[in-house]
Amino acid sequence: MIIGGLYTSISTSDINNDIQVAILRKSLDTIETSGAELTKMMEASVTPELGQNIDISI
């Protein structure tokens, strides 16, 4: 009976660890995406006047 309970406890622990790892992976993906978007915004702010003026000759 003790071995059965121990196996159940280990199995539950493994499932919990797998869930935590999956959540951490999803969080890392979200952080990487946010970082890439932030980098794009920072690069765009280097030349904020770009695209503000239009030269037209008639």
N, CA, C and O atoms as a GROMACS GRO file, in nm:
protein
  232
    1MET      N    1   0.081  -0.119   0.000
    1MET     CA    2   0.000   0.000   0.000
    1MET      C    3   0.086   0.126   0.000
    1MET      O    4   0.051   0.226  -0.062
    2ILE      N    5   0.199   0.120   0.070
    2ILE     CA    6   0.287   0.236   0.078
    2ILE      C    7   0.348   0.264  -0.060
    2ILE      O    8   0.363   0.380  -0.098
    3ILE      N    9   0.383   0.158  -0.133
    3ILE     CA   10   0.444   0.175  -0.265
    3ILE      C   11   0.343   0.238  -0.361
    3ILE      O   12   0.380   0.324  -0.441
    4GLY      N   13   0.218   0.197  -0.354
    4GLY     CA   14   0.114   0.255  -0.440
    4GLY      C   15   0.096   0.404  -0.413
    4GLY      O   16   0.084   0.484  -0.506
    5GLY      N   17   0.093   0.440  -0.285
    5GLY     CA   18   0.081   0.581  -0.249
    5GLY      C   19   0.201   0.662  -0.292
    5GLY      O   20   0.188   0.777  -0.336
    6LEU      N   21   0.319   0.602  -0.281
    6LEU     CA   22   0.442   0.670  -0.323
    6LEU      C   23   0.442   0.692  -0.474
    6LEU      O   24   0.481   0.799  -0.522
    7TYR      N   25   0.399   0.591  -0.547
    7TYR     CA   26   0.392   0.605  -0.693
    7TYR      C   27   0.295   0.715  -0.732
    7TYR      O   28   0.325   0.795  -0.820
    8THR      N   29   0.179   0.719  -0.668
    8THR     CA   30   0.080   0.822  -0.696
    8THR      C   31   0.136   0.960  -0.665
    8THR      O   32   0.114   1.056  -0.740
    9SER      N   33   0.208   0.970  -0.555
    9SER     CA   34   0.268   1.097  -0.516
    9SER      C   35   0.372   1.142  -0.618
    9SER      O   36   0.376   1.259  -0.655
   10ILE      N   37   0.456   1.051  -0.662
   10ILE     CA   38   0.560   1.084  -0.761
   10ILE      C   39   0.495   1.121  -0.894
   10ILE      O   40   0.538   1.216  -0.960
   11SER      N   41   0.393   1.047  -0.933
   11SER     CA   42   0.324   1.074  -1.059
   11SER      C   43   0.259   1.213  -1.056
   11SER      O   44   0.268   1.287  -1.154
   12THR      N   45   0.196   1.246  -0.946
   12THR     CA   46   0.134   1.378  -0.930
   12THR      C   47   0.240   1.487  -0.935
   12THR      O   48   0.219   1.593  -0.994
   13SER      N   49   0.353   1.462  -0.872
   13SER     CA   50   0.463   1.558  -0.873
   13SER      C   51   0.517   1.579  -1.014
   13SER      O   52   0.546   1.691  -1.054
   14ASP      N   53   0.529   1.470  -1.091
   14ASP     CA   54   0.575   1.480  -1.229
   14ASP      C   55   0.478   1.562  -1.314
   14ASP      O   56   0.520   1.644  -1.396
   15ILE      N   57   0.350   1.540  -1.294
   15ILE     CA   58   0.248   1.616  -1.369
   15ILE      C   59   0.257   1.764  -1.333
   15ILE      O   60   0.250   1.849  -1.422
   16ASN      N   61   0.272   1.794  -1.205
   16ASN     CA   62   0.283   1.933  -1.162
   16ASN      C   63   0.407   1.998  -1.223
   16ASN      O   64   0.402   2.113  -1.267
   17ASN      N   65   0.518   1.926  -1.225
   17ASN     CA   66   0.641   1.979  -1.285
   17ASN      C   67   0.622   2.005  -1.434
   17ASN      O   68   0.666   2.107  -1.485
   18ASP      N   69   0.556   1.912  -1.504
   18ASP     CA   70   0.532   1.930  -1.647
   18ASP      C   71   0.445   2.053  -1.673
   18ASP      O   72   0.470   2.128  -1.768
   19ILE      N   73   0.345   2.073  -1.590
   19ILE     CA   74   0.258   2.189  -1.604
   19ILE      C   75   0.336   2.318  -1.580
   19ILE      O   76   0.321   2.414  -1.654
   20GLN      N   77   0.420   2.320  -1.478
   20GLN     CA   78   0.499   2.439  -1.448
   20GLN      C   79   0.596   2.470  -1.561
   20GLN      O   80   0.614   2.587  -1.596
   21VAL      N   81   0.658   2.368  -1.619
   21VAL     CA   82   0.750   2.389  -1.730
   21VAL      C   83   0.675   2.444  -1.851
   21VAL      O   84   0.725   2.534  -1.920
   22ALA      N   85   0.556   2.391  -1.878
   22ALA     CA   86   0.477   2.440  -1.991
   22ALA      C   87   0.439   2.587  -1.971
   22ALA      O   88   0.442   2.665  -2.066
   23ILE      N   89   0.403   2.623  -1.850
   23ILE     CA   90   0.368   2.762  -1.820
   23ILE      C   91   0.490   2.852  -1.837
   23ILE      O   92   0.479   2.962  -1.893
   24LEU      N   93   0.604   2.808  -1.790
   24LEU     CA   94   0.726   2.887  -1.805
   24LEU      C   95   0.764   2.904  -1.952
   24LEU      O   96   0.808   3.012  -1.992
   25ARG      N   97   0.747   2.800  -2.032
   25ARG     CA   98   0.777   2.811  -2.175
   25ARG      C   99   0.686   2.913  -2.242
   25ARG      O  100   0.730   2.994  -2.323
   26LYS      N  101   0.558   2.910  -2.207
   26LYS     CA  102   0.462   3.005  -2.263
   26LYS      C  103   0.498   3.147  -2.221
   26LYS      O  104   0.491   3.240  -2.302
   27SER      N  105   0.537   3.164  -2.096
   27SER     CA  106   0.578   3.296  -2.047
   27SER      C  107   0.702   3.344  -2.121
   27SER      O  108   0.710   3.462  -2.157
   28LEU      N  109   0.797   3.256  -2.144
   28LEU     CA  110   0.919   3.293  -2.216
   28LEU      C  111   0.886   3.334  -2.359
   28LEU      O  112   0.942   3.432  -2.409
   29ASP      N  113   0.796   3.262  -2.425
   29ASP     CA  114   0.755   3.299  -2.560
   29ASP      C  115   0.692   3.438  -2.562
   29ASP      O  116   0.719   3.518  -2.651
   30THR      N  117   0.607   3.465  -2.464
   30THR     CA  118   0.541   3.595  -2.454
   30THR      C  119   0.643   3.706  -2.431
   30THR      O  120   0.633   3.812  -2.492
   31ILE      N  121   0.739   3.681  -2.344
   31ILE     CA  122   0.842   3.780  -2.315
   31ILE      C  123   0.929   3.805  -2.438
   31ILE      O  124   0.964   3.920  -2.466
   32GLU      N  125   0.964   3.700  -2.511
   32GLU     CA  126   1.045   3.717  -2.632
   32GLU      C  127   0.969   3.799  -2.736
   32GLU      O  128   1.028   3.885  -2.802
   33THR      N  129   0.840   3.772  -2.752
   33THR     CA  130   0.759   3.848  -2.847
   33THR      C  131   0.751   3.994  -2.806
   33THR      O  132   0.765   4.084  -2.890
   34SER      N  133   0.728   4.019  -2.679
   34SER     CA  134   0.722   4.156  -2.629
   34SER      C  135   0.855   4.227  -2.649
   34SER      O  136   0.858   4.345  -2.685
   35GLY      N  137   0.965   4.158  -2.626
   35GLY     CA  138   1.097   4.215  -2.645
   35GLY      C  139   1.122   4.252  -2.790
   35GLY      O  140   1.180   4.356  -2.818
   36ALA      N  141   1.080   4.166  -2.882
   36ALA     CA  142   1.097   4.194  -3.024
   36ALA      C  143   1.015   4.317  -3.065
   36ALA      O  144   1.062   4.400  -3.142
   37GLU      N  145   0.894   4.327  -3.014
   37GLU     CA  146   0.809   4.443  -3.045
   37GLU      C  147   0.868   4.570  -2.986
   37GLU      O  148   0.864   4.676  -3.049
   38LEU      N  149   0.922   4.562  -2.866
   38LEU     CA  150   0.984   4.677  -2.802
   38LEU      C  151   1.107   4.722  -2.881
   38LEU      O  152   1.130   4.842  -2.897
   39THR      N  153   1.184   4.626  -2.929
   39THR     CA  154   1.301   4.659  -3.011
   39THR      C  155   1.259   4.733  -3.138
   39THR      O  156   1.322   4.831  -3.176
   40LYS      N  157   1.153   4.687  -3.203
   40LYS     CA  158   1.103   4.754  -3.323
   40LYS      C  159   1.059   4.896  -3.292
   40LYS      O  160   1.088   4.988  -3.368
   41MET      N  161   0.989   4.914  -3.181
   41MET     CA  162   0.945   5.048  -3.143
   41MET      C  163   1.063   5.140  -3.115
   41MET      O  164   1.061   5.256  -3.154
   42MET      N  165   1.165   5.088  -3.049
   42MET     CA  166   1.284   5.168  -3.019
   42MET      C  167   1.359   5.205  -3.146
   42MET      O  168   1.409   5.317  -3.158
   43GLU      N  169   1.368   5.113  -3.240
   43GLU     CA  170   1.434   5.142  -3.367
   43GLU      C  171   1.358   5.248  -3.445
   43GLU      O  172   1.419   5.333  -3.510
   44ALA      N  173   1.226   5.244  -3.439
   44ALA     CA  174   1.145   5.343  -3.509
   44ALA      C  175   1.158   5.481  -3.444
   44ALA      O  176   1.144   5.582  -3.512
   45SER      N  177   1.185   5.486  -3.316
   45SER     CA  178   1.193   5.614  -3.248
   45SER      C  179   1.327   5.683  -3.270
   45SER      O  180   1.342   5.800  -3.235
   46VAL      N  181   1.424   5.616  -3.327
   46VAL     CA  182   1.554   5.676  -3.353
   46VAL      C  183   1.541   5.787  -3.456
   46VAL      O  184   1.607   5.891  -3.445
   47THR      N  185   1.457   5.766  -3.556
   47THR     CA  186   1.430   5.868  -3.657
   47THR      C  187   1.281   5.901  -3.657
   47THR      O  188   1.208   5.860  -3.747
   48PRO      N  189   1.237   5.974  -3.555
   48PRO     CA  190   1.093   5.998  -3.544
   48PRO      C  191   1.037   6.087  -3.654
   48PRO      O  192   0.917   6.084  -3.681
   49GLU      N  193   1.124   6.167  -3.719
   49GLU     CA  194   1.073   6.255  -3.826
   49GLU      C  195   1.055   6.182  -3.957
   49GLU      O  196   0.997   6.236  -4.051
   50LEU      N  197   1.102   6.060  -3.966
   50LEU     CA  198   1.090   5.982  -4.088
   50LEU      C  199   0.944   5.960  -4.123
   50LEU      O  200   0.867   5.909  -4.042
   51GLY      N  201   0.905   6.000  -4.244
   51GLY     CA  202   0.769   5.982  -4.289
   51GLY      C  203   0.675   6.094  -4.248
   51GLY      O  204   0.555   6.085  -4.274
   52GLN      N  205   0.726   6.199  -4.185
   52GLN     CA  206   0.641   6.308  -4.140
   52GLN      C  207   0.618   6.411  -4.250
   52GLN      O  208   0.517   6.481  -4.249
   53ASN      N  209   0.711   6.422  -4.345
   53ASN     CA  210   0.701   6.522  -4.450
   53ASN      C  211   0.692   6.453  -4.587
   53ASN      O  212   0.750   6.347  -4.609
   54ILE      N  213   0.618   6.517  -4.676
   54ILE     CA  214   0.604   6.465  -4.812
   54ILE      C  215   0.647   6.576  -4.907
   54ILE      O  216   0.596   6.687  -4.901
   55ASP      N  217   0.740   6.544  -4.995
   55ASP     CA  218   0.783   6.639  -5.097
   55ASP      C  219   0.702   6.615  -5.223
   55ASP      O  220   0.706   6.507  -5.281
   56ILE      N  221   0.627   6.718  -5.266
   56ILE     CA  222   0.544   6.706  -5.385
   56ILE      C  223   0.581   6.818  -5.480
   56ILE      O  224   0.587   6.935  -5.442
   57SER      N  225   0.604   6.782  -5.603
   57SER     CA  226   0.628   6.886  -5.704
   57SER      C  227   0.523   6.870  -5.814
   57SER      O  228   0.498   6.760  -5.863
   58ILE      N  229   0.463   6.979  -5.848
   58ILE     CA  230   0.354   6.977  -5.949
   58ILE      C  231   0.402   7.047  -6.074
   58ILE      O  232   0.328   7.057  -6.171
   0.00000   0.00000   0.00000
